[in-house]
Amino acid sequence: MQINIPVNHNYYEEKPLIKDELKREFGVRSNKVEKELFSSVYTLTTKSKKLKQLKIFGFKDQKNKLEDEENLILKLYSKEEENKEKKYIVQTGLFAGVIYHKGYKFNITTKYGDTFLKRMLNFVNDIYIDNEDISATKSDNKNSFLHIIAYLFIQSLEKSSVLGLPQEYVVKRQRSSKVRGEIDLNSYLKTDIPFRGKLTTTYREQVFVQEILDVIFLALRKLESTFGKDINKKVFGIHQLLKQNYSGRFATIETINKAKNHRVLYNPMFASFKKVLEYAEIILLDNELNSNKSDSLSTTGFLFDISQLFEVYLEKLLNHNFRDWSVTSQEELNLYKGMYYKRNMYPDIVMKHKGSDRIIVFDAKFKDILLNNNKLDRSDFYQIHTYIQYYEPNIILGGLIYPLSKNLEISKAHSETLFGKLSNNNTKFIVDGINVSNTMNMNELINNERCFLSRIENIMNEKIEKTAYNNLYS
């Protein structure tokens, strides 16, 4: 039974289900769903013991790792209102993907459409121009996350293969008139007396690890059949080498396990192939992941940290378009050094002007902005103001960046001064973002990016001119 829900769903319990809606949403008897899923509170977080059954993939090496804080993945619970009516709530965090729980498949989607998802993935792979609509892809695969795995797999394979494909030394035997390596004395004493011109020798030679090559090649071949040949163009040379050395055998579960647990992966030179093989396993077992797992009592699946993807996308978008600024992510801020309450903080995006000491800081938030209620998440609001105050007096702009589902009213979203105070404060605070929807095409999305970048550039120029004017007449 499949349940489709978006990321960051029901954060404020704004869309609970009532009993009559359970059947419509879940497609089965409401009392069955209530008993199986909502009889008690079920919470899955990044610190849950159940997490060992799940695979979580990120898009960058964050300094504040998942284990440092507890983040929500999925929560199921019910609550009774004053009128005795029960409400059933499904909450999700910022992880998209597939979770199998008690025979139900929770398909956690990205909400903003495949075009935006493809655009963000392109930026991860440093592709900045793309006018092709996502619907033109060859894939009609039911697993909507396969193209995310495809991008991650190609990217990790490209990086891991810089030093070559995994190889190991094996001992080989040769009977020849030429001596290579060591003479096999036992064989010589048994068969070569009297000497007849040939000797048996043994030598060590590096060869490719067949199981690893087969698994990677078959994963590439499956992606090619699903998305078309262009999917493999970034690793064309590697693909040709894999093709030449492919054994011709199909990869079984046993083959995949042998490849994942091969001793050569303990060599630091080839350790990065562990991640490549993780992605390859999901690609090759895709049919199994799409099957009905009603007979399984364990919680399994795979997830992606979409908030990380949004951060990488914004970082690269800004870096690509503002060449006079250096753009970094997760810059480490050391607060209260030497104190027992010291701690580190990591703003998502910090921009530093290359010709001066001016600074801009942003936090990327992959969630809905509640414009109608004039609300921002309290912790998000306080966090960005902490970052801004840390960089004073050199900071000229700070704010929160969202994927937007409607146009911003700039006069209500851009404050000329920090805290809105009438003073000589030169720091502007903004709430802004890129307009996205699940119906727009790539050209519309790129145009919305330009509008966002234009607003940021106008603020930059305005603040730079104001600073120059103040310095001139102060």
Buried (B, 14 or more C-beta within 10 A) or exposed (E): BEBEBBBBBBBEEEEBBEBEEBBEBBEEEBEEBBEBBBEEEBBBBBEBEBBEBBBBBBBBEBEEEBEEEEBBBBBBBBEEEEEEEBBBBBBBBBBBBBBBBBBBBBBBBBBBBBBBBBBBBBBBBEBBEBEEBBEEBEBEBEBBBBBBBBBBBBBBBBEBBEEEBBBBEEEEEBEEEEEEBEBBEEBBEEEBEEEEEEBBBBEEEEEBBBBBBBBBBBBBBBBBEBBBEEBBEBBEEBBEBBEEBBEEEEBEEEBBBBBBEBEBBEEEEBEBBBBBBBBBBBBBBBEEBBEEBEEEEEBBBBBBBBBBBBBBBBBBBBBEBBEEBEBEBBBEBEEEEEEEEEEEBBBBBBBBBEEEEBBBBBBBBBBBBEBEEEEBBEEBEEBBBEBBEBBEEBBBBBBBBBBBBEEBEEEEBBBBBBEEEEEEBBBBBBBBBBBBBBEBBBEBBBEBBEEBBEBBEEBBEBBBEEBEEEEEEE
